[in-house]
Amino acid sequence: MEAPATFMEQPAIFVERTLAIIKPDAIDQSAAILRFIEDHGFAILQQRRLHMTPEQCSDFYAEHYGKMFFPSLVSFMSSGPIIAMVLAKENSILEWRDLLGPTSSHRARETHPESLRAIYGTDDQRNAVHGSDSQKGAEREIRFFFPDGK
Ligand SMILES: Nc1ncnc2c1ncn2[C@@H]1O[C@H](COP(=O)(O)OP(=O)(O)OP(=O)(O)O)[C@@H](O)[C@H]1O
């Protein structure tokens, strides 16, 4: 008879945090998006509704500074309230990015019709939702919106 698995042989489960945003174009759909998040097994650890200034949007999207779409991205993201959330789940960064779909909402409707951007997005920019793209990015973005851990 095989010896029972020891603690060391159990697969490790790492609950990972990611930063999600419901963008201004989808704020009226936030109840449905929050339900979608919970239905997919994410815990919402922190949540904040805010209206970002253009300066805050420029900081948040600093990596895109200089790109053609940067001014209109800043203007869009500061055009109305957003909801920023810290989500937690095993493998949450990749899984949440998967549920968002491709950046372009048009492309999302072609290739990932069940994704959030396919359902709630409009075009290449007004794409309803955001998700961190790496662990480092998630740490930075969580600190950006929840500097005191609150
Ligand atoms: N070609 C484009 N034209 C207009 N807006 C764009 C374009 N590419 C990206 N954007 C806008 O800039 C945001 C950031 O772009 P990025 O390339 O980081 O895409 P993403 O990682 O899919 O999106 P996000 O960072 O918002 O989760 C996009 O979500 C979109 O709102």
The ligand as a Gaussian input file, in Angstrom:
#p B3LYP/6-31G(d) Opt

LIG

0 1
 N       -4.549000      51.284000     -30.727000
 C       -5.220000      51.843000     -29.712000
 N       -6.098000      52.847000     -29.958000
 C       -6.783000      53.431000     -28.954000
 N       -6.673000      53.066000     -27.658000
 C       -5.833000      52.058000     -27.364000
 C       -5.063000      51.396000     -28.364000
 N       -4.312000      50.435000     -27.780000
 C       -4.600000      50.501000     -26.456000
 N       -5.503000      51.465000     -26.203000
 C       -6.087000      51.837000     -24.896000
 O       -5.036000      51.840000     -23.939000
 C       -5.275000      50.865000     -22.932000
 C       -3.958000      50.274000     -22.492000
 O       -3.388000      49.597000     -23.575000
 P       -2.640000      48.199000     -23.404000
 O       -1.848000      47.973000     -24.642000
 O       -1.937000      48.192000     -22.085000
 O       -3.863000      47.191000     -23.445000
 P       -4.411000      46.184000     -22.372000
 O       -3.275000      45.725000     -21.516000
 O       -5.221000      45.170000     -23.085000
 O       -5.400000      47.130000     -21.577000
 P       -5.422000      47.530000     -20.065000
 O       -3.994000      47.987000     -19.713000
 O       -6.428000      48.671000     -19.989000
 O       -5.862000      46.308000     -19.333000
 C       -6.219000      49.864000     -23.588000
 O       -6.982000      49.132000     -22.679000
 C       -7.104000      50.787000     -24.422000
 O       -8.095000      51.436000     -23.617000

